[in-house]
C-alpha cells in the first residue's frame, strides 16, 4: 500500500450516520448518536474501522464483539460491566474496551470520542 492513499482522520461528512440504540437496549434518557467512519476495511475475520462518535445523555446496554480503542474528546460517560464495576471517562481519557465486554454505557454529559475498533 502506498502511504499517499492512506486516508486521514478528518474524513468527509458523507460517512455520517445518525441513530439511537435499539429501544430494548435503552435504560434511560434519549441517547441520540452520531458516528462518522473515516476508515473501514474488511479483514478475513471481521471489520476494522475508525472514526468519530457523539452521543446525547442516556444509558443503554452495550456488547462489544471485538476490542475498541476510545479517546474521549468532550463530555463524560460511565461504563459499567455486568458485575457493577464502573469507570467514569472524561475528556482526555484514553482506554480500550476489551472484546466480549458487556454492560452499560451512560452518557452523563454530551460526549464525543475517537474510536478504532475491530468488529467480529
DSSP file (Angstrom, degrees, kcal/mol; ACC not computed):
  #  RESIDUE AA STRUCTURE BP1 BP2  ACC     N-H-->O    O-->H-N    N-H-->O    O-->H-N    TCO  KAPPA ALPHA  PHI   PSI    X-CA   Y-CA   Z-CA
    1    1 A X              0   0    0      0, 0.0     2,-0.4     0, 0.0     5,-0.0   0.000 360.0 360.0 360.0 135.0    0.0    0.0    0.0
    2    2 A X    >   -     0   0    0      1,-0.1     3,-1.9     3,-0.0     4,-0.3  -0.710 360.0-133.0 -84.8 132.8    1.3    3.4   -0.9
    3    3 A X  G >  S+     0   0    0     -2,-0.4     3,-1.4     1,-0.3    -1,-0.1   0.771 100.6  71.0 -58.6 -27.3    1.2    5.9    2.0
    4    4 A X  G 3  S+     0   0    0      1,-0.3    -1,-0.3     3,-0.0    -2,-0.0   0.762  98.2  49.2 -61.1 -24.5   -0.4    8.5   -0.2
    5    5 A X  G <  S+     0   0    0     -3,-1.9     2,-0.5     2,-0.1    -1,-0.3   0.441  79.4 110.5 -99.7   2.0   -3.6    6.6   -0.3
    6    6 A X  S <  S-     0   0    0     -3,-1.4    33,-0.0    -4,-0.3    -3,-0.0  -0.659  75.1-119.8 -73.8 123.1   -3.9    6.0    3.5
    7    7 A X        -     0   0    0     -2,-0.5    -2,-0.1     1,-0.1    -1,-0.1  -0.261  21.0-122.6 -67.3 150.5   -6.9    8.2    4.5
    8    8 A X        -     0   0    0      2,-0.1     3,-0.2     1,-0.1    -1,-0.1  -0.143  23.2-110.5 -76.8-178.2   -6.5   11.0    7.0
    9    9 A X  S    S+     0   0    0      1,-0.2    30,-0.1     2,-0.1    29,-0.1   0.074 102.1  76.8-106.9  23.9   -8.5   11.2   10.2
   10   10 A X  S    S-     0   0    0     28,-0.1    -1,-0.2    41,-0.0    -2,-0.1  -0.457  74.6-176.6-124.8  57.4  -10.6   14.2    9.3
   11   11 A X        -     0   0    0     -3,-0.2    27,-0.1     1,-0.1    -2,-0.1   0.083  30.0 -89.1 -59.6 164.8  -13.0   12.4    7.0
   12   12 A X    >   -     0   0    0      1,-0.1     3,-1.2    26,-0.1    -1,-0.1  -0.351  31.6-118.4 -71.7 153.2  -15.7   13.9    4.9
   13   13 A X  G >  S+     0   0    0      1,-0.2     3,-1.2     2,-0.1    -1,-0.1   0.474  97.8  91.6 -72.6  -0.1  -19.2   14.2    6.4
   14   14 A X  G 3  S+     0   0    0      1,-0.3    -1,-0.2    22,-0.0    -3,-0.0   0.744  80.6  57.7 -66.1 -22.5  -20.6   11.9    3.7
   15   15 A X  G <  S+     0   0    0     -3,-1.2    22,-1.4    22,-0.1     2,-0.3   0.016  78.8 130.5 -98.1  28.0  -20.0    8.9    6.0
   16   16 A X  E <   -A   36   0A   0     -3,-1.2     2,-0.4    20,-0.2    20,-0.2  -0.643  35.0-171.2 -87.7 136.9  -22.2   10.2    8.9
   17   17 A X  E     -A   35   0A   0     18,-2.9    18,-2.5    -2,-0.3     2,-0.4  -0.996   6.0-161.0-125.8 129.8  -24.8    8.0   10.4
   18   18 A X  E     +A   34   0A   0     -2,-0.4     2,-0.3    16,-0.2    16,-0.2  -0.933  32.7 132.0-109.4 135.0  -27.4    9.3   12.9
   19   19 A X  E     -A   33   0A   0     14,-2.3    14,-3.6    -2,-0.4     2,-0.3  -0.950  43.9-127.3-163.9 175.7  -29.1    6.7   15.1
   20   20 A X        -     0   0    0     -2,-0.3    12,-0.1    12,-0.2     3,-0.1  -0.947  41.6 -93.8-131.4 154.5  -30.3    5.6   18.6
   21   21 A X        -     0   0    0     10,-0.4     5,-0.1    -2,-0.3    10,-0.0  -0.292  63.0 -77.0 -59.4 156.8  -29.6    2.3   20.3
   22   22 A X    >>  -     0   0    0      1,-0.1     3,-2.2     3,-0.1     4,-0.9  -0.284  46.0-114.3 -54.8 142.8  -32.4   -0.3   19.8
   23   23 A X  G >4 S+     0   0    0      1,-0.3     3,-0.7     2,-0.2    -1,-0.1   0.827 115.2  57.3 -52.7 -38.3  -35.3    0.6   22.0
   24   24 A X  G 34 S+     0   0    0      1,-0.2    -1,-0.3    36,-0.0    -2,-0.1   0.657 105.6  52.1 -71.4 -13.0  -34.9   -2.6   24.1
   25   25 A X  G <4 S+     0   0    0     -3,-2.2    36,-2.4    35,-0.1     2,-0.4   0.661  85.9  98.1 -92.9 -19.0  -31.3   -1.6   25.0
   26   26 A X  E <<  +B   60   0A   0     -4,-0.9    34,-0.3    -3,-0.7     3,-0.1  -0.577  41.6 174.2 -76.6 126.1  -32.2    1.9   26.2
   27   27 A X  E     -     0   0A   0     32,-3.1     2,-0.3    -2,-0.4    33,-0.2   0.811  65.8 -11.2 -96.5 -42.0  -32.4    2.1   30.0
   28   28 A X  E    S+B   59   0A   0     31,-1.8    31,-2.5     3,-0.0    -1,-0.4  -0.989 103.4  16.6-156.3 159.9  -32.9    5.9   30.4
   29   29 A X  E    S-B   58   0A   0     -2,-0.3     2,-0.3    29,-0.3    29,-0.2  -0.193  85.2 -77.8  75.6-167.9  -32.7    9.1   28.5
   30   30 A X        -     0   0    0     27,-1.1     2,-2.7     2,-0.1    -1,-0.2  -0.699  42.8-167.9-133.6  77.9  -32.7    9.6   24.8
   31   31 A X        -     0   0    0     -3,-0.3   -10,-0.4    -2,-0.3    27,-0.1  -0.342   8.9-175.3 -75.6  68.4  -29.2    8.8   23.7
   32   32 A X        -     0   0    0     -2,-2.7    24,-2.2    25,-0.2     2,-0.3  -0.439  13.9-160.5 -60.9 134.5  -29.3   10.1   20.1
   33   33 A X  E     -AC  19  55A   0    -14,-3.6   -14,-2.3    22,-0.2     2,-0.4  -0.843  19.9-164.9-126.6 159.0  -26.0    9.2   18.5
   34   34 A X  E     -AC  18  54A   0     20,-2.2    20,-2.7    -2,-0.3     2,-0.4  -0.997  10.9-177.6-140.8 131.7  -23.9   10.4   15.5
   35   35 A X  E     -AC  17  53A   0    -18,-2.5   -18,-2.9    -2,-0.4     2,-0.5  -0.998  11.7-165.9-137.3 140.0  -21.0    8.5   14.0
   36   36 A X  E     -AC  16  52A   0     16,-3.0    16,-2.2    -2,-0.4     2,-0.7  -0.989  13.4-150.2-122.4 121.9  -18.6    9.3   11.2
   37   37 A X  E     + C   0  51A   0    -22,-1.4    14,-0.3    -2,-0.5     3,-0.1  -0.831  17.9 175.5 -93.8 117.3  -16.5    6.4    9.8
   38   38 A X  E    S+     0   0A   0     12,-2.1     2,-0.3    -2,-0.7    13,-0.2   0.718  70.8  18.0 -90.8 -24.9  -13.2    7.8    8.5
   39   39 A X  E     + C   0  50A   0     11,-1.9    11,-2.2   -30,-0.1     2,-0.3  -0.988  63.6 167.6-149.8 135.6  -11.7    4.4    7.6
   40   40 A X  E     + C   0  49A   0     -2,-0.3     2,-0.3     9,-0.2     9,-0.2  -0.981   1.6 169.3-149.7 138.5  -13.1    1.0    7.2
   41   41 A X  E     - C   0  48A   0      7,-2.2     7,-2.7    -2,-0.3     2,-0.3  -0.991  29.5-125.5-148.1 143.0  -11.7   -2.2    5.8
   42   42 A X  E     - C   0  47A   0     -2,-0.3     5,-0.2     5,-0.2     2,-0.2  -0.687  27.5-170.8 -85.2 138.9  -12.8   -5.8    5.7
   43   43 A X        -     0   0    0      3,-3.5     3,-0.2    -2,-0.3     0, 0.0  -0.639  42.2 -95.7-115.8 179.3  -10.5   -8.5    7.1
   44   44 A X  S    S+     0   0    0     -2,-0.2     3,-0.1     1,-0.2    -2,-0.0   0.728 124.6  33.6 -67.2 -20.5  -10.7  -12.2    6.9
   45   45 A X  S    S-     0   0    0      1,-0.1     2,-0.3    74,-0.0    -1,-0.2   0.488 128.1 -50.9-114.9  -6.5  -12.3  -12.2   10.4
   46   46 A X  S    S-     0   0    0     -3,-0.2    -3,-3.5     2,-0.0     2,-0.4  -0.956  73.3 -45.5 167.9-151.8  -14.3   -9.0   10.6
   47   47 A X  E     -CD  42 119A   0     72,-2.7    72,-3.2    -2,-0.3     2,-0.5  -0.955  32.4-159.8-122.0 135.0  -14.2   -5.3   10.0
   48   48 A X  E     +CD  41 118A   0     -7,-2.7    -7,-2.2    -2,-0.4     2,-0.3  -0.965  30.5 153.5-111.1 122.8  -11.6   -2.8   11.2
   49   49 A X  E     -CD  40 117A   0     68,-2.6    68,-3.1    -2,-0.5     2,-0.3  -0.963  22.7-170.2-148.3 165.3  -12.7    0.8   11.3
   50   50 A X  E     +CD  39 116A   0    -11,-2.2   -12,-2.1    -2,-0.3   -11,-1.9  -0.989  25.4 110.4-153.2 155.8  -12.2    4.1   12.9
   51   51 A X  E     -CD  37 115A   0     64,-2.2    64,-2.4    -2,-0.3     2,-0.4  -0.938  58.6 -51.5 173.6-150.2  -13.8    7.5   13.2
   52   52 A X  E     -CD  36 114A   0    -16,-2.2   -16,-3.0    -2,-0.3     2,-0.3  -0.943  39.2-169.0-124.3 142.8  -15.7    9.9   15.5
   53   53 A X  E     -CD  35 113A   0     60,-2.8    60,-2.8    -2,-0.4     2,-0.3  -0.970   2.9-175.5-131.8 144.8  -18.8    9.2   17.6
   54   54 A X  E     -CD  34 112A   0    -20,-2.7   -20,-2.2    -2,-0.3     2,-0.3  -0.977   3.6-176.9-137.0 151.3  -21.0   11.6   19.6
   55   55 A X  E     -CD  33 111A   0     56,-2.2    56,-2.0    -2,-0.3   -22,-0.2  -0.998  21.4-133.8-149.8 146.9  -24.0   10.9   21.9
   56   56 A X        -     0   0    0    -24,-2.2    51,-0.2    -2,-0.3    53,-0.1  -0.512  57.2 -66.8 -85.7 164.4  -26.5   12.8   23.9
   57   57 A X  S    S+     0   0    0     -2,-0.2   -27,-1.1    51,-0.1     2,-0.2  -0.183  81.2 106.1 -57.9 143.7  -27.2   11.9   27.5
   58   58 A X  E     -BE  29 107A   0     49,-1.6    49,-2.9   -29,-0.2     2,-0.4  -0.829  57.1-114.1 161.2 165.5  -28.8    8.5   28.2
   59   59 A X  E     +BE  28 106A   0    -31,-2.5   -32,-3.1    47,-0.3   -31,-1.8  -0.981  37.5 160.7-126.2 135.3  -28.0    5.0   29.5
   60   60 A X  E     -BE  26 105A   0     45,-1.8    45,-2.6    -2,-0.4   -34,-0.2  -0.983  40.5 -95.4-152.5 158.7  -28.1    1.9   27.3
   61   61 A X  E     - E   0 104A   0    -36,-2.4     2,-0.3    -2,-0.3    43,-0.3  -0.518  40.2-167.7 -76.7 142.2  -26.9   -1.7   27.2
   62   62 A X  E     - E   0 103A   0     41,-2.6    41,-2.1    -2,-0.2     2,-0.3  -0.946  15.3-175.8-131.3 154.0  -23.7   -2.5   25.2
   63   63 A X  E     - E   0 102A   0     -2,-0.3     2,-0.6    39,-0.2    39,-0.2  -0.935  11.6-157.1-147.9 122.5  -22.0   -5.6   23.9
   64   64 A X        -     0   0    0     37,-2.8    36,-3.0    -2,-0.3    37,-0.3  -0.900  10.1-174.4-107.2 115.4  -18.6   -5.4   22.1
   65   65 A X  S    S+     0   0    0     -2,-0.6     2,-0.3    34,-0.2    -1,-0.2   0.815  78.4  21.5 -75.2 -29.6  -17.8   -8.4   19.9
   66   66 A X  S    S-     0   0    0     33,-0.2    34,-0.1    32,-0.1    35,-0.1  -0.813  98.9 -79.7-130.1 171.3  -14.3   -7.0   19.3
   67   67 A X        -     0   0    0     -2,-0.3    51,-2.2    32,-0.1     2,-0.4  -0.359  40.0-161.4 -72.4 152.0  -11.9   -4.6   21.0
   68   68 A X  E     -GF  97 117A   0     29,-2.3    29,-3.0    49,-0.2     2,-0.4  -0.982  10.8-149.0-138.4 126.3  -12.3   -0.9   20.7
   69   69 A X  E     -GF  96 116A   0     47,-3.1    47,-1.9    -2,-0.4     2,-0.4  -0.783  24.0-169.9 -87.0 133.8   -9.8    1.9   21.4
   70   70 A X  E     -GF  95 115A   0     25,-3.1    25,-2.2    -2,-0.4     2,-0.4  -0.974  18.7-173.0-128.7 141.2  -11.5    5.1   22.6
   71   71 A X  E     -GF  94 114A   0     43,-2.0    43,-2.3    -2,-0.4     2,-0.5  -0.951  22.6-140.8-131.0 113.3  -10.3    8.6   23.2
   72   72 A X  E     + F   0 113A   0     21,-2.5    20,-3.1    -2,-0.4    41,-0.3  -0.609  23.4 174.9 -78.2 123.3  -12.8   10.9   24.8
   73   73 A X  E     +     0   0A   0     39,-3.1     2,-0.3    -2,-0.5    40,-0.2   0.785  66.5   3.2 -95.7 -35.1  -12.6   14.4   23.3
   74   74 A X  E    S+ F   0 112A   0     38,-1.7    38,-2.2    17,-0.1    -1,-0.3  -0.985 103.7  11.9-149.0 153.0  -15.5   16.1   25.1
   75   75 A X  E    S-     0   0A   0     -2,-0.3    16,-1.1    36,-0.2     2,-0.3  -0.291  72.6 -82.0  85.6-161.4  -18.1   15.2   27.8
   76   76 A X  E     +HF  90 109A   0     33,-1.7    33,-1.8    14,-0.2    32,-1.6  -0.995  32.9 178.2-153.5 142.2  -18.4   12.4   30.3
   77   77 A X  E     -HF  89 107A   0     12,-2.3    12,-2.9    -2,-0.3     2,-0.5  -0.964  21.2-139.2-140.7 157.7  -19.6    8.8   30.3
   78   78 A X  E     -HF  88 106A   0     28,-2.8    28,-2.6    -2,-0.3     2,-0.5  -0.985  15.7-162.6-119.7 120.3  -19.8    6.0   32.9
   79   79 A X  E     -HF  87 105A   0      8,-2.8     8,-2.3    -2,-0.5     2,-0.4  -0.909  12.4-175.1-104.8 124.4  -19.0    2.5   31.5
   80   80 A X  E     -HF  86 104A   0     24,-2.4    24,-2.6    -2,-0.5     6,-0.2  -0.969  14.1-142.7-126.6 132.9  -20.3   -0.3   33.8
   81   81 A X  E >   - F   0 103A   0      4,-2.4     3,-1.8    -2,-0.4    22,-0.2  -0.299  38.6 -94.0 -85.0 176.3  -19.7   -4.1   33.5
   82   82 A X  T 3  S+     0   0    0     20,-1.0    21,-0.1     1,-0.3    -1,-0.1   0.701 124.5  57.9 -65.7 -20.0  -22.3   -6.8   34.3
   83   83 A X  T 3  S-     0   0    0      2,-0.1    -1,-0.3     0, 0.0     3,-0.1   0.486 121.3-105.3 -87.1  -3.4  -20.8   -7.1   37.8
   84   84 A X    <   +     0   0    0     -3,-1.8     2,-0.4     1,-0.3    -2,-0.1   0.489  70.0 146.7  94.0   3.7  -21.5   -3.4   38.6
   85   85 A X        -     0   0    0      2,-0.0    -4,-2.4     1,-0.0     2,-0.3  -0.635  31.8-162.2 -74.7 125.7  -17.8   -2.2   38.3
   86   86 A X  E     -H   80   0A   0     -2,-0.4     2,-0.4    -6,-0.2    -6,-0.2  -0.845  18.5-169.2-117.7 148.1  -18.0    1.3   36.9
   87   87 A X  E     -H   79   0A   0     -8,-2.3    -8,-2.8    -2,-0.3     2,-0.5  -0.988  14.3-147.4-133.8 122.8  -15.4    3.6   35.2
   88   88 A X  E     -H   78   0A   0     -2,-0.4     2,-0.4   -10,-0.2   -10,-0.2  -0.790  16.8-164.7 -89.7 129.9  -16.1    7.2   34.6
   89   89 A X  E     +H   77   0A   0    -12,-2.9   -12,-2.3    -2,-0.5     2,-0.2  -0.950  10.5 175.4-120.1 137.3  -14.4    8.5   31.4
   90   90 A X  E >   -H   76   0A   0     -2,-0.4     3,-2.7   -14,-0.2   -18,-0.3  -0.779  45.1 -52.5-132.4 172.6  -13.9   12.2   30.6
   91   91 A X  T 3  S+     0   0    0    -16,-1.1   -18,-0.2     1,-0.3    -1,-0.1  -0.212 125.3  26.1 -48.4 130.0  -12.3   14.4   28.0
   92   92 A X  T 3  S+     0   0    0    -20,-3.1    -1,-0.3     1,-0.4     2,-0.2   0.139  90.9 126.3  98.5 -18.0   -8.6   13.4   27.7
   93   93 A X    <   -     0   0    0     -3,-2.7   -21,-2.5   -21,-0.1     2,-0.4  -0.512  38.7-168.0 -76.8 141.4   -9.1    9.8   28.8
   94   94 A X  E     +G   71   0A   0    -23,-0.2     2,-0.3    -2,-0.2   -23,-0.2  -0.992  20.2 146.7-127.1 136.0   -7.9    7.0   26.5
   95   95 A X  E     -G   70   0A   0    -25,-2.2   -25,-3.1    -2,-0.4     2,-0.5  -0.976  39.6-120.6-160.5 167.7   -8.8    3.4   27.1
   96   96 A X  E     -G   69   0A   0     -2,-0.3     2,-0.6   -27,-0.2   -27,-0.2  -0.982  13.5-148.6-120.9 128.4   -9.6    0.1   25.4
   97   97 A X  E     -G   68   0A   0    -29,-3.0   -29,-2.3    -2,-0.5     3,-0.1  -0.860  32.3-126.9 -89.2 122.1  -12.9   -1.8   25.8
   98   98 A X    >   -     0   0    0     -2,-0.6     3,-1.8   -31,-0.2   -34,-0.2  -0.306  26.1 -91.4 -73.6 154.7  -12.0   -5.5   25.5
   99   99 A X  T 3  S+     0   0    0      1,-0.2   -34,-0.2   -34,-0.1   -33,-0.2  -0.367 114.1  27.6 -57.3 137.9  -13.6   -7.9   23.1
  100  100 A X  T 3  S+     0   0    0    -36,-3.0    -1,-0.2     1,-0.3   -35,-0.1   0.398  83.1 152.7  88.3  -2.4  -16.6   -9.6   24.8
  101  101 A X    <   -     0   0    0     -3,-1.8   -37,-2.8   -37,-0.3     2,-0.4  -0.382  18.5-178.9 -63.4 135.5  -17.3   -6.7   27.1
  102  102 A X  E     +E   63   0A   0    -39,-0.2   -20,-1.0    -2,-0.1     2,-0.3  -0.992  30.5  81.5-133.6 143.7  -21.0   -6.5   28.1
  103  103 A X  E    S-EF  62  81A   0    -41,-2.1   -41,-2.6    -2,-0.4     2,-0.3  -0.940  72.7 -48.0 165.9-141.1  -22.6   -3.9   30.4
  104  104 A X  E     -EF  61  80A   0    -24,-2.6   -24,-2.4    -2,-0.3     2,-0.5  -0.931  27.2-153.9-129.2 154.2  -23.9   -0.4   30.1
  105  105 A X  E     -EF  60  79A   0    -45,-2.6   -45,-1.8    -2,-0.3     2,-0.6  -0.992  16.0-170.8-124.2 119.2  -22.7    2.9   28.7
  106  106 A X  E     -EF  59  78A   0    -28,-2.6   -28,-2.8    -2,-0.5     2,-0.7  -0.946  11.3-155.4-116.6 115.5  -24.2    6.0   30.3
  107  107 A X  E     +EF  58  77A   0    -49,-2.9   -49,-1.6    -2,-0.6   -30,-0.3  -0.804  19.1 170.7 -87.4 114.3  -23.5    9.4   28.8
  108  108 A X  E    S+     0   0A   0    -32,-1.6     2,-0.4    -2,-0.7   -31,-0.2   0.751  73.2  25.7 -96.2 -29.4  -23.9   11.9   31.6
  109  109 A X  E    S- F   0  76A   0    -33,-1.8   -33,-1.7   -53,-0.1    -1,-0.3  -0.999 112.1 -81.8-131.4 131.8  -22.6   15.0   29.7
  110  110 A X  E     -     0   0A   0     -2,-0.4     2,-0.3   -35,-0.2   -54,-0.2  -0.017  61.1-150.2 -39.1 129.6  -22.9   15.0   25.9
  111  111 A X  E     -D   55   0A   0    -56,-2.0   -56,-2.2   -36,-0.2     2,-0.4  -0.798  24.3-174.7-118.5 146.6  -19.9   13.0   24.7
  112  112 A X  E     +DF  54  74A   0    -38,-2.2   -39,-3.1    -2,-0.3   -38,-1.7  -0.996  16.5 169.1-138.0 132.7  -17.6   12.9   21.7
  113  113 A X  E     -DF  53  72A   0    -60,-2.8   -60,-2.8    -2,-0.4     2,-0.4  -0.964  33.9-127.7-141.6 157.6  -14.9   10.3   21.1
  114  114 A X  E     -DF  52  71A   0    -43,-2.3   -43,-2.0    -2,-0.3     2,-0.4  -0.871  36.3-167.5 -95.2 137.5  -12.5    9.0   18.5
  115  115 A X  E     -DF  51  70A   0    -64,-2.4   -64,-2.2    -2,-0.4     2,-0.4  -0.962  22.9-176.4-130.6 149.4  -12.8    5.2   18.1
  116  116 A X  E     +DF  50  69A   0    -47,-1.9   -47,-3.1    -2,-0.4     2,-0.3  -0.961  27.1 168.0-136.8 121.1  -10.8    2.5   16.4
  117  117 A X  E     -DF  49  68A   0    -68,-3.1   -68,-2.6    -2,-0.4     2,-0.5  -0.938  36.3-144.2-140.5 158.7  -12.4   -0.9   16.6
  118  118 A X  E     -D   48   0A   0    -51,-2.2     2,-0.5    -2,-0.3   -70,-0.2  -0.985  24.3-162.9-119.0 116.9  -12.3   -4.4   15.3
  119  119 A X  E      D   47   0A   0    -72,-3.2   -72,-2.7    -2,-0.5    -2,-0.0  -0.889 360.0 360.0-107.5 126.9  -15.8   -5.9   14.9
  120  120 A X              0   0    0     -2,-0.5    -1,-0.1   -74,-0.2   -72,-0.1   0.441 360.0 360.0 -84.3 360.0  -16.2   -9.7   14.5
